[in-house]
Amino acid sequence: MEDYRRIADRLAEEILTGRLKAGERLPPQRVFARRRRIAGSTAGRVYGELVRRGLVVGEVGRGTFVRAAPVPSGRALAEPATTAAVNLELNYPSVEGQSELLAGGLVPLLRADVLEEVTRPVPATGTAAAREAVAGLLAGSGWRPHPEQLLFAGNARQAIAGALASLVRPGGRVGVEALTYPLVKEIAARIGCVLVPLETDGEGLLPGAVAAAHHSAPLSALYVQPTLHNPTSATMGDARKRELAEVVRELGLPVVEDRIWSFLHEEGVPFAAYAPERVHVVDGLSKRVAPGLTVGFLVVPEGRVEAAAEALRSGGWTAGRFALEAGTRWIQDGVVDRLVADRRADAARRQRVVAELLDGFAVRAAPAAYYAWWELPSPWRADTFAAAAAARGIAVTPGSAFAVGAQGAPDAVRLGLASVPVPVLGQALRTLRDVARGGP
């Protein structure tokens, strides 16, 4: 009798080479067994092996489907891993006239005498001009970081890694929202810390959940997205931030506040304003400006500059000088402010498209967010829906990419709204709406 693993290997090859496409339904096991002239128990083991490898998803009463491509380790929604014609996984905004605006800031850097200077290495503390410019960019609602507490990384993801590496020893526990930015899971694995999923509600992280987790087994740090949480768009109110600040002070718990999408939210005080002595703030230019030439910002509490800078240096995560100089000029010239205003209007326009076309479905989103969290109607499962979408040329992100811990991933998908033209987005949402209504 042929070994079930060899049969599974052949099917796996068909899936990985595209002969069996995402969303395609495999025949029922009894039909598969009859066609292959194998025992029904062997067919069951073949299908079980494909599930174990993450290539198919089986659902009782509905069959076995080829999965959409999983998020590869180390990518975490930061670069494409799909050939789908419409990519609603990636989420990099771009607005009309952006390139012309950016080009003006680059011209002075291309002079031979200037270029020699701006291609030299730069320390994690950047330059005095960069610190002043970024402090002004991040200031608002009664909070302004001190320039001497600013550090610079290659991007915001590296700033998160540097902050956590400076705070958490291998084996340490880091509290996170139960749904979190996927790259944080990769960072945790690389630095050897354990993520602890914490309960949330419509305003985000519950302070009581932080205290309960810490009392169960001490946390080393907390990573949180208080403003426009990715993927749910939840934003903490001032009362919730004050309550959480009291808890982290009482516990002596350091916090990494991810504000990478907060520029879309025009009002509200950063969580760091409520506990500046405990909070490390991460931000950057990738979403405001462009993903390919960017800088990450890390604002650290007083007395933490050297430890965080050493973590950035050790990880090779410090900013490039040319990108830092370009970003500084764009901030000083008002280019970044113009791009932010354009992006806010663009995100709001795209959310109106979502509200119109997905009306009647359970969609969570903020009016100016660049993503939407779609809780799928029964009997859809997230992996199956993502596979069905991929079969129609549309890439979406299943809830499992964001879920932390052993609890079941939600039957929801995140729709990234920023990376395709508005007409293309509208057509993709119409297709997904029809898929959802039609059922598996």
C-alpha positions in Angstrom: 0.0 0.0 0.0 1.3 3.4 -0.9 2.4 5.5 2.1 -0.1 8.4 2.8 2.8 10.8 3.1 3.9 10.3 -0.5 0.3 11.0 -1.6 0.3 14.1 0.6 3.6 15.2 -0.9 2.2 15.1 -4.4 -0.9 17.1 -3.4 1.3 19.6 -1.6 3.4 20.0 -4.8 0.2 20.7 -6.8 -0.9 23.3 -4.2 2.5 25.0 -4.0 2.9 25.2 -7.8 -0.6 26.5 -8.3 -2.2 23.6 -10.0 -4.5 23.4 -7.1 -5.5 27.0 -6.4 -6.4 28.8 -3.2 -10.1 28.3 -2.4 -10.4 25.2 -4.5 -12.4 22.4 -2.8 -10.8 19.0 -2.6 -13.1 16.0 -3.3 -14.8 14.3 -0.3 -12.5 11.8 1.3 -14.5 8.8 0.1 -14.4 10.1 -3.5 -10.7 10.8 -3.2 -10.1 7.2 -1.8 -12.1 5.7 -4.7 -10.2 7.7 -7.4 -6.8 6.9 -5.9 -7.8 3.3 -5.1 -6.8 3.6 -1.5 -8.5 2.9 1.8 -10.8 5.5 3.3 -8.6 5.6 6.4 -5.6 6.4 4.2 -7.4 9.2 2.5 -8.2 10.6 6.0 -4.6 10.5 6.9 -3.6 12.3 3.6 -6.1 15.1 4.3 -4.9 15.3 7.9 -1.3 15.6 6.8 -2.2 18.5 4.5 -4.0 20.2 7.4 -1.0 19.7 9.6 1.2 21.4 7.0 -1.1 24.4 6.8 -2.0 23.8 3.1 -5.7 23.1 3.5 -8.5 23.8 5.9 -11.2 21.2 6.7 -14.6 22.1 7.9 -17.1 19.6 9.1 -20.1 19.4 6.8 -18.6 21.6 4.2 -15.4 19.9 2.9 -11.7 20.6 2.6 -10.4 23.7 0.9 -7.0 24.8 -0.3 -5.9 27.7 2.0 -4.8 31.1 1.0 -1.0 31.5 1.2 -0.1 31.8 4.9 1.9 34.8 6.1 5.5 33.6 5.9 7.7 33.8 9.0 9.5 37.1 9.1 7.2 38.9 6.7 4.3 39.9 8.9 2.4 41.9 6.3 5.3 44.0 5.4 6.0 42.9 1.9 3.9 41.0 -0.7 3.7 37.2 -0.7 0.9 36.9 -3.1 0.3 37.2 -6.8 -3.3 38.2 -6.3 -4.4 41.0 -8.7 -5.8 43.0 -5.8 -3.8 43.0 -2.6 -5.8 44.0 0.4 -3.1 42.6 2.8 -0.5 45.3 2.3 -1.5 48.8 3.5 0.8 51.6 2.2 -1.0 54.8 1.4 -0.1 56.9 -1.7 -1.9 60.1 -2.8 -1.8 62.0 -6.1 1.1 64.4 -6.4 3.1 62.6 -3.7 6.2 62.0 -5.8 6.5 65.6 -6.9 6.2 66.8 -3.3 8.9 64.4 -2.1 11.3 65.1 -5.0 11.7 68.7 -3.9 13.2 67.7 -0.6 15.6 65.3 -2.2 17.2 67.8 -4.7 19.4 69.6 -2.1 20.8 66.3 -0.9 22.1 65.3 -4.3 24.7 68.0 -4.5 28.1 66.3 -4.4 29.3 68.1 -1.2 26.0 67.4 0.6 25.8 63.8 -0.6 29.2 63.1 0.9 27.9 64.1 4.3 24.5 62.5 4.2 25.8 59.1 3.2 28.0 58.8 6.3 26.8 56.7 9.3 24.6 58.4 11.9 24.2 57.3 15.6 20.9 56.1 17.1 20.4 59.6 18.5 20.3 61.0 14.9 21.1 64.7 14.5 20.1 67.7 16.4 18.0 69.0 13.5 16.2 65.6 13.2 15.4 65.5 16.9 13.9 69.0 16.8 11.9 68.3 13.7 10.5 65.0 14.9 9.7 66.4 18.3 7.6 69.0 16.6 6.0 66.5 14.3 4.9 64.3 17.1 3.7 67.1 19.4 0.1 67.7 19.9 -2.8 67.7 22.4 -0.7 68.9 25.3 2.2 66.5 24.8 5.6 67.2 23.2 8.5 64.8 23.5 11.8 66.2 24.6 14.2 66.1 21.7 17.0 64.5 23.8 14.7 61.5 24.4 14.4 60.7 20.7 16.1 57.8 19.0 16.0 56.8 15.3 15.6 53.3 13.7 15.4 52.2 10.1 11.6 51.9 10.4 8.9 51.7 13.1 9.1 47.9 13.2 12.8 48.1 14.1 11.9 50.7 16.7 9.5 48.2 18.3 12.2 45.6 18.3 14.7 47.9 19.9 12.3 49.0 22.6 11.3 45.5 23.5 14.9 44.2 23.4 16.0 46.9 25.8 13.2 46.0 28.2 12.7 42.3 28.2 15.1 39.5 28.9 14.8 36.1 27.2 11.9 34.2 28.7 10.2 37.4 29.8 6.5 37.9 29.4 5.1 40.8 27.3 1.4 41.7 27.6 -0.3 42.5 24.3 -3.9 42.9 23.0 -5.3 39.5 22.1 -5.3 40.7 18.5 -2.0 42.4 17.8 0.3 43.6 15.0 1.6 40.4 13.4 5.3 41.5 13.4 5.3 41.7 17.2 4.9 37.9 17.2 8.0 37.6 15.0 9.9 40.1 17.2 9.0 38.2 20.4 10.2 34.9 18.9 13.5 36.4 17.8 14.3 38.0 21.2 13.0 35.0 23.1 10.1 36.5 25.0 6.6 35.2 25.5 3.5 37.2 24.4 0.6 37.1 26.8 -2.8 37.9 25.2 -4.9 40.3 27.2 -8.6 41.0 27.0 -10.0 44.0 25.2 -13.3 45.7 24.5 -14.5 48.4 22.1 -12.0 50.9 23.6 -9.1 48.6 23.5 -7.0 47.1 26.3 -8.7 46.5 29.6 -6.6 47.7 32.5 -8.0 45.0 34.8 -6.7 42.4 32.4 -3.2 43.8 32.6 -3.3 43.7 36.4 -4.7 40.1 36.5 -2.0 38.8 34.1 0.8 40.5 36.0 -0.4 39.1 39.3 -0.7 35.6 37.8 2.9 35.7 36.6 4.9 39.0 36.4 5.0 40.8 33.1 8.2 42.4 31.9 6.5 44.9 29.6 3.3 45.9 27.8 2.9 46.5 24.1 -0.2 48.4 23.2 -1.9 50.3 20.3 -4.1 52.8 22.1 -5.0 54.8 18.9 -6.5 53.2 15.8 -5.6 49.7 16.9 -4.6 47.4 14.1 -6.8 45.5 13.0 -9.9 46.6 14.9 -9.5 50.5 14.8 -10.4 50.7 18.5 -9.2 53.9 20.2 -8.9 54.5 23.9 -10.8 57.4 25.5 -9.1 59.7 28.0 -10.7 57.9 31.0 -9.4 54.5 29.9 -5.9 55.9 29.3 -5.8 57.4 32.8 -7.0 54.1 34.3 -4.4 52.2 32.4 -1.7 54.7 33.4 -2.6 54.2 37.1 -2.3 50.4 36.7 1.1 50.4 35.0 2.5 52.9 37.6 1.2 50.7 40.4 2.8 47.6 38.8 6.0 49.4 37.8 5.4 48.1 34.3 7.2 49.6 31.2 5.0 50.2 28.1 5.7 50.3 24.4 3.0 52.5 22.8 2.7 51.9 19.0 1.4 55.1 17.4 2.2 54.3 13.7 -1.3 54.9 12.5 -2.2 57.7 15.0 -1.5 60.5 12.6 -4.9 59.7 11.0 -6.7 60.5 14.3 -6.8 64.2 14.6 -7.9 64.4 18.3 -6.8 62.7 21.5 -3.9 62.7 23.8 -1.2 60.0 23.5 -1.1 57.5 26.3 2.5 58.6 26.9 1.2 61.9 28.2 -0.4 60.1 31.1 2.6 58.1 32.1 5.7 59.6 30.5 8.1 58.0 32.9 6.9 54.5 31.9 6.1 54.7 28.2 8.3 54.2 25.1 6.6 55.7 22.0 7.1 54.2 18.6 6.2 56.1 15.4 7.6 56.6 12.0 7.3 57.9 8.4 6.4 54.8 6.4 2.6 55.4 6.6 2.9 59.2 6.5 5.4 59.4 3.6 6.5 56.2 1.7 7.5 52.6 2.7 10.7 52.5 0.7 12.5 55.6 2.2 11.5 55.8 5.9 12.7 56.3 9.4 11.3 54.9 12.7 11.1 57.1 15.8 11.5 55.9 19.4 10.7 58.3 22.3 12.1 56.9 25.5 11.5 57.8 29.2 14.1 59.9 30.9 17.1 57.8 31.8 16.4 55.2 29.2 18.2 56.7 26.2 21.5 54.7 26.4 19.8 51.3 27.0 17.5 51.7 24.1 20.2 53.1 21.9 22.4 50.1 22.7 19.6 47.8 21.7 19.1 49.5 18.4 22.9 49.4 17.7 23.2 45.7 18.7 20.3 44.8 16.5 21.5 46.7 13.5 18.3 48.7 13.6 19.6 52.3 13.5 18.4 54.7 10.8 20.3 55.4 7.6 21.7 58.9 7.3 20.2 59.7 3.9 16.7 58.7 4.9 17.0 60.6 8.1 18.1 63.8 6.3 15.4 63.4 3.7 12.7 62.9 6.4 14.0 65.9 8.3 13.7 68.1 5.3 10.2 66.9 4.4 9.1 67.7 8.0 10.7 71.1 8.0 9.3 72.0 4.6 5.8 71.1 5.6 5.6 68.2 3.1 4.8 65.7 5.8 1.9 67.8 7.1 0.5 68.1 3.6 0.7 64.4 3.0 -0.9 63.7 6.4 -3.9 66.0 5.5 -4.2 64.2 2.1 -4.1 60.8 3.7 -6.8 61.7 6.2 -9.1 62.7 3.4 -8.2 59.7 1.4 -8.8 57.2 4.3 -12.1 58.8 5.0 -13.1 58.5 1.3 -12.2 54.8 1.3 -14.1 54.2 4.6 -17.2 55.6 2.9 -16.8 53.1 0.2 -16.6 50.3 2.8 -19.7 51.6 4.6 -21.7 51.7 1.4 -20.7 48.3 0.0 -20.5 46.3 3.2 -23.6 47.8 4.7 -25.4 45.1 6.8 -22.3 43.2 7.6 -20.4 43.3 11.0 -17.6 45.6 10.0 -15.5 47.4 12.7 -13.6 50.5 11.5 -12.9 54.1 12.3 -14.0 56.9 9.9 -10.4 57.8 9.0 -8.7 54.4 9.4 -7.0 52.7 6.5 -8.3 49.2 7.4 -11.5 47.5 8.3 -12.1 44.4 10.5 -14.8 42.2 9.0 -16.4 39.7 11.3 -17.7 37.2 8.8 -21.2 35.9 8.6 -21.9 32.3 9.6 -21.0 29.7 8.3 -17.8 31.3 6.9 -14.5 30.6 8.6 -11.6 33.1 8.1 -9.2 30.8 6.4 -11.9 29.5 4.0 -13.0 33.0 3.2 -9.4 34.1 2.6 -9.0 31.1 0.2 -12.2 31.9 -1.6 -11.1 35.5 -2.0 -7.7 34.5 -3.3 -9.4 32.2 -5.9 -11.0 35.5 -7.2 -7.7 37.4 -7.3 -8.2 39.2 -4.0 -5.8 38.9 -1.0 -7.1 39.5 2.5 -5.6 38.8 5.9 -7.4 36.2 8.0 -7.8 36.8 11.7 -5.2 34.1 12.6 -2.4 36.5 11.5 -3.3 38.8 14.4 -4.3 36.3 17.1 -2.0 35.6 20.0 -1.9 32.5 22.1 -3.8 29.2 21.9 -7.3 30.6 21.8 -9.1 30.1 18.5 -8.5 32.8 15.8 -11.6 34.9 15.2 -13.7 34.3 12.0 -12.8 37.7 10.7 -10.5 39.2 8.0 -8.7 42.5 7.9 -9.2 44.5 4.8 -6.3 46.9 4.0 -7.7 49.8 2.1 -4.7 51.9 1.2 -2.7 50.1 -1.5 -5.1 50.0 -4.4 -7.0 52.7 -6.3 -10.4 53.6 -5.1 -12.3 52.1 -8.1 -10.3 48.9 -7.7 -11.1 48.8 -4.0 -14.8 49.2 -4.8 -14.9 46.4 -7.2 -13.0 44.1 -4.9 -15.4 44.9 -2.0 -18.4 44.1 -4.3 -16.8 40.7 -5.2 -16.1 39.9 -1.5 -19.7 40.9 -0.6 -21.0 38.5 -3.1 -18.7 35.8 -1.9 -19.9 36.4 1.7 -23.5 36.2 0.7 -23.1 33.1 -1.4 -21.6 31.0 1.4 -18.8 28.4 1.2 
